[in-house]
Amino acid sequence: MPTSRPPRTPTSPEQSQLLTAPPEPCFDASMLMTFFREEHEIFRRSVKSFLEKEVAPHVDEWERAELFPREIFKRCGELGFLGAHYPDDVGGAGGDKGDFWYSAAWAEALVHGRCAGLAMGLMVQSDMATPIIGELGTRQQKEEFLIPALRGEKIAALGVSEPNCGSDVASIRTTARRVGDEYVINGAKCWITNGTRADFITLAVRTGAEGSGYGGISLVLFPTDTKGFKVNRKIKKIGNHASDTAELSFEDCRIPVRNLLGEENAGFYYIMMNFQGERLVAALGAVAGAQQCLDETIKYTSERSAFGRPILKFQVWRHTFAELATQIEAARWLTYRAVDLFNRKEEAVKEITMAKLFAGELACKVADRCLQAHGGFGYSDEFPISRYYRDIRLITIGGGTSEIMKEIISKRQGWG
Ligand SMILES: Cc1cc2nc3c(=O)[nH]c(=O)nc-3n(C[C@H](O)[C@H](O)[C@H](O)COP(=O)(O)OP(=O)(O)OC[C@H]3O[C@@H](n4cnc5c(N)ncnc54)[C@H](O)[C@@H]3O)c2cc1C
């Protein structure tokens, strides 16, 4: 493992100087080797190279258009990015059981696209709408939905939230009534990422009686060319502009019963299971984004001067950055610990929930402090910080709010 660190105890004047002199980067990439293997690093580099060449130059245009091109899904599929962490039998690189460290490398590398909306659309495709199909799907469901999604040929969305409920998943009202070999679906979904152009939705529906709560929910695979399905509107947002977010309606939509995922009425449990990977990639992306934001702010403040010296030389800013760098490091290792447990299929709900809570809240704080350090330019559209500030605000809401994370943690601890 390469390392340029000096020994702890100086044995010569030169070494003594080394101990105090060179400012180390905030984050030592060699530490990653503890978890990431060479193949993950090759994968990470190819994602980065693709994003820098084929995405970053076009992001301003896609943000203005409020949509990134559909071809990006296809391209990421061709390059093997969308399915990397999946097992080999569905086209992934993760061996027999899958390898979540590919998802970790993917979520972290996506910051190089400099477009959180694009990262979100792609992560819904690879890590939010599809993992549960990999877990529970029949071979037919995998061939019809999962494999084309991982190739980028079909766009996937995850439909859980509704106009009247998001945090309280057990209250969803969209119904699926069984009639012969079909489900007849009626209701509405809200906030659905990729929703204006998805080819199918991994959809949460109520198959139990009214009032059946969490015990009456199922997951079905819903093709969007089904009669009675409608995109009601594309929702305007304060950030993540390149990603489409839709409100959808379902009126007497008939789908075959074979599109049921797993067992009927076990959907609440499956949604909670699926949330674990979703929250992990959210935490990983939050840490990587916060690191990028801090690094760029340190560069900016080392070049921008006031009162005859670089902003970075004011103790108040050096201390602020030292504190943020420490917290980012803590968030990273909390998140890696959760990934490690999750990847080994051990109990990880508490750790994943803590990682999403801590990394999400921290990323918002980093964005706020870094914007402040940019002064007026932070409030303009001339530096990446302003877009980052708008986009990151979603992190403490989407995939479960920070308040819900605290509820889960306190329940896991046995406090309520
Ligand atoms: C841009 C964007 C993209 C999204 N993409 C998707 C998607 O692809 N698929 C999907 O299904 N959903 C998606 N969502 C929805 C997202 O998951 C929900 O917004 C989120 O779960 C919160 O639900 P809500 O908006 O209904 O808020 P509410 O549940 O109405 O909560 C409002 C406030 O009350 C708080 N609150 C609620 N319950 C409690 C409690 N018990 N204790 C304390 N405080 C509480 C919340 O934390 C929040 O602060 C997306 C949302 C956005 C904004």
The ligand as an ORCA input file, in Angstrom:
! r2SCAN-3c Opt
* xyz 0 1
  C     -36.792     15.547     -5.221
  C     -37.476     14.388     -4.552
  C     -37.375     13.122     -5.118
  C     -38.040     12.031     -4.541
  N     -38.015     10.801     -5.165
  C     -38.834      9.819     -4.725
  C     -38.977      8.599     -5.465
  O     -38.317      8.378     -6.494
  N     -39.850      7.663     -5.005
  C     -40.595      7.841     -3.871
  O     -41.362      6.959     -3.516
  N     -40.479      8.997     -3.148
  C     -39.634      9.970     -3.548
  N     -39.528     11.154     -2.831
  C     -40.356     11.352     -1.643
  C     -39.585     11.324     -0.344
  O     -39.202     10.020     -0.024
  C     -40.500     11.954      0.716
  O     -40.584     13.346      0.408
  C     -40.025     11.755      2.125
  O     -40.108     10.403      2.491
  C     -40.819     12.600      3.136
  O     -42.169     12.397      2.965
  P     -43.170     13.663      2.781
  O     -42.593     14.551      1.761
  O     -44.525     13.142      2.554
  O     -43.094     14.410      4.161
  P     -44.063     14.162      5.423
  O     -44.094     12.709      5.731
  O     -45.346     14.874      5.203
  O     -43.243     14.896      6.583
  C     -43.259     16.318      6.748
  C     -42.329     16.648      7.933
  O     -42.814     16.000      9.101
  C     -41.793     15.220      9.671
  N     -42.338     14.010     10.283
  C     -43.127     13.055      9.716
  N     -43.348     12.072     10.585
  C     -42.691     12.386     11.731
  C     -42.515     11.753     12.990
  N     -43.048     10.550     13.241
  N     -41.773     12.379     13.921
  C     -41.196     13.574     13.671
  N     -41.318     14.226     12.497
  C     -42.042     13.638     11.527
  C     -40.869     14.865      8.515
  O     -39.584     14.505      8.966
  C     -40.904     16.150      7.721
  O     -39.993     17.059      8.277
  C     -38.802     12.231     -3.361
  C     -38.868     13.501     -2.774
  C     -38.237     14.573     -3.364
  C     -38.368     15.930     -2.718
*
